[in-house]
Amino acid sequence: MPLRMNSVDIADYLKARVRTVKDWPKPGVNFRDVTTLFNDPDTIRVMVEAFSLDCTRLGVDIIAAVDARGFILGGALAYQMHKPFVPVRKKGKLPYATVSQEYTLEYGTAAVEIHTDAIRAGQRVLIVDDLIATGGTLLAAAKLFASLGGIVAGVAAVIDLPELGGSNLLRAAGFNVHALCAFNENE
């Protein structure tokens, strides 16, 4: 598989490899399972290469990723780019002083955290996750970095579910959003 593909080729390549699990975790939901992408070294390379181009274009200083599937790509990307890696964890999972940000779920709220020394003022961060749904987790992560004086250069995900509105919410908040592919609910 060539590593330098255009965005249409990358989207088609990834979509053909994502497993859709119908009616999971509840009836009527089409769950987009990215674990099939992580099971193929060539596919991992394609995703990391595409995100590496974003890092270079955006002048990124730090790679951050959201708990848990985002860690897989974020860690690989940080290694590839020789950049520091910052985990954005669920509340209560980090051992040192943290800042926390709540966000709304379909039924209730949740929170994510980063260490207070995760970023210095003025550093540029790319936040990586596997999927953009409602955008709440990524928006909360972006607010964490901004609260410490960081600059969110962009958010990146493998899959966008545009019908759920997350990518539009992130763009409306002023963030550069890059998803490698998108799925509509009827696909």
C-alpha positions, -999 to +999 in steps of 0.1 A: +000+000+000+016+033-010+019+058+019+013+089-002-023+087-012-047+115-017-075+121+009-102+104-013-080+073-016-073+073+021-110+076+030-120+047+006-091+026+018-101+030+055-138+027+050-133-006+033-115-018+064-137-005+092-160-032+107-196-020+112-213-038+140-251-034+137-273-029+167-244-024+192-243-013+219-281-010+215-307-016+187-305+009+159-269+018+164-242+011+138-210+009+157-179+017+137-152-007+150-117+007+143-099-023+158-098-038+124-076-009+113-052-014+142-049-051+132-032-042+099+003-026+100-001-011+065-033+006+076-017+020+108+011+034+086-014+051+063-032+067+092+000+079+110+014+092+077-018+112+070-018+127+106+020+134+103+013+157+073-012+176+096+014+179+123+039+194+099+014+217+083+001+229+116+035+234+134+025+210+162+047+209+194+028+182+213+006+152+203-024+145+227-048+117+224-081+108+241-086+077+263-085+050+250-084+041+213-070+075+205-039+065+225-030+039+199-027+064+171-015+093+193+014+073+206+024+061+172+021+096+158+042+111+186+069+085+180+068+092+142+070+130+147+095+128+177+071+149+198+059+146+234+027+126+240+000+137+264-028+113+274-062+128+279-077+105+305-110+098+321-114+116+355-095+099+383-070+080+362-040+103+364-017+102+395-004+138+396-021+173+399-047+176+371-072+200+355-106+186+347-133+194+322-168+180+322-188+174+290-223+162+283-232+127+273-265+114+259-276+106+295-255+126+320-220+140+321-184+127+322-151+144+326-116+142+312-083+153+327-047+162+319-018+168+342-012+205+350+023+203+335+011+186+303+017+218+282+034+251+285+018+284+274+021+289+237+028+253+228+007+240+199-011+207+203-029+183+180-056+162+197-061+128+182-091+104+187-105+074+168-139+090+161-158+122+162-195+117+172-211+145+192-177+162+197-181+166+234-149+147+244-127+165+219-141+199+228-135+191+265-100+181+258-094+213+238-107+234+267-082+216+290-052+226+269-065+261+264-069+265+302-032+259+306-023+284+279-018+259+251-029+265+215-051+238+200-036+236+164-062+210+154-082+179+162-078+148+142-098+116+140-100+085+118-138+086+115-163+114+115-200+107+120-212+141+105-249+134+112-241+136+150-228+171+146-195+169+164-172+180+136-195+211+130-194+219+167-156+217+168-153+239+137-178+264+152-155+266+182-127+276+159-108+243+156-092+229+126-108+194+122-094+166+101-111+132+098-096+107+075-131+093+065-168+098+073-197+075+076-234+084+073-258+064+094-272+045+064-238+032+052 
